[in-house]
Amino acid sequence: MTGPTPSATVTLSDNRVTGDMFTDSYASANFADKNVANGKAVSVSGITISGADAGNYTFNSTASTTANITPLAITGSITAPNKVYDGTTSASITSRTLTGVISGDNVSYVGGAATFADKNVGAGKTVTATGLSLSGTDAGNYTVNTTATALADITPAPLTIRADNKSKIYGQALPSLTATYLGPVPGDTSSSLSGTLVCTTNAVVLSPVSGSPYPITCSGQTSTNYNITYSPGTLAVTQATTGVVVVSSANPSILNASVTFTATVTPQFSGMPAGTVSFKDGANSIGTGTVDGTGHATYSTSALAVNAHTIAAVYSGDGNFTGSNGNMIQTVQYASGAMCGGDAGHQVLQPINASGTMSVFKMGSTVPTKFRVCDANSVSIGTPGVVTGYGLVAMANSPSITVDEDIYSTTPDTAFRWDPSGQQWIFNQSTKNNGTLNKTGVTYFFAINLNDGSSIFFQYGLK
């Protein structure tokens, strides 16, 4: 036994004569101390006897013996706090309590590691603590249960499923919609949840840039271990690029003939650009066209001068498409083989034969070299700058030729000039005292270079 004092209980025995009657008693019996041990000394004092035959005896007033003090069994209990789901079975001990400790003893319930039965959310779940023990100066006088249980809750953890922000170009296919999981405990993944995550948006391939950004929302997964919050994301739609190709209805075209330029505006992905295309001749704007439902814009003009023109088609863009441009080289020429003013254009005129028998002139005469160039309306063109060059390109000995043209003695020219009355270009070429045309019996080959890049070739002989 144990207690606050080392008292003991004993049974007295004696060596009386058989048949005598008396009773043994004692005042106190005490161990040397209160602590648990085997074979501890017990001191008995205040021994007396009483009864009919007590007067016939003398006796000792004290005695001693040995006895054991054994540990007192007491009960330990615990309490455990609730916790938020963390993916483990770990638990804590809030308090430890002993029942049955003798008042005044120094003993306490200590230690122990606690776990839940499983890791999942639930109410009133069993928490088991093991490895509990006693501590204190009187701990050796007691025994206690080393395992104890309590009840506690595991509550759901917060989890946010946030739709990932995405972007795409107008007309491009929708991107794959995904989400990010914020707050899962270590070891848990999206597959730890029930259901299938589905993320959607109200945007389509051709949703306009003006409506951007578009919402992305996710749903479909649940879990008893988490309080799930779904957070939306956004889909940003940006302008698509375009390409422009420009072509003409005729290239080269004839001076003053109508030519139509067609610009084709193509999208980066899909959809159809809208808006206008500005057509430029070099740096100068010459007109505009509206982009139709097939991506084409046109502009027609007959005002391009003879020359090579850099025609640019500049698309202005719209809310869904950025602008772009394309260009081409348009060549404008004089009509070839057309008639104007009653004569063929783009060839030498009489008295020089353009074909057939070669014209032969007498050395020293003046040879009238004439030609016309025509526009699309059969008008002879006398604009300054038509002739860009003129000269002899070759000559060949022709000893057998004979003069077959009249002798001309008009006033010689130093270059081609426009003859408004004849609506033709003329150069009265003197062969008298000419440092180049100075041989008889020779065929001379000439070229007149025009400002449309073409040339008129002809020949005549001198005799």
Secondary structure, DSSP 8 states (H G I E B T S, - for coil): ---SS-B----------TT---EEE-SEEEESSSS-EEEEEEEEE--EEESTTGGG----SEEEEEEEE--EE-EEEEE---EE--SS-EE---EEEEES--TT---EEEEEEEEESSSS-EEEEEEEEEEEEEESTTGGGEE--S-EEEEEEEE-EEEEEEE--EEEETTS------EEEES--TT--GGGSEEEEEEEES--TT--GGG-SEEEEEEEEE-SSEEEEEE-EEEEEE-B-EEEEEEESSSSEETT--EEEEEEEEESSSS---SEEEEEETTEEEEEEE--TTSEEEEEES---SEEEEEEEEE---SSB--EEEEEEEEEE-BSS-EETTEESSEEETTS-SSSS--EE-TTSEEEEEEE-B-TTS-B---TTSEEEEEEEEEEE-TT----S--------SS-EEETTTTEEEEEEE-TT-SSS--SSEEEEEEEEETTS-EEEEEEEE-
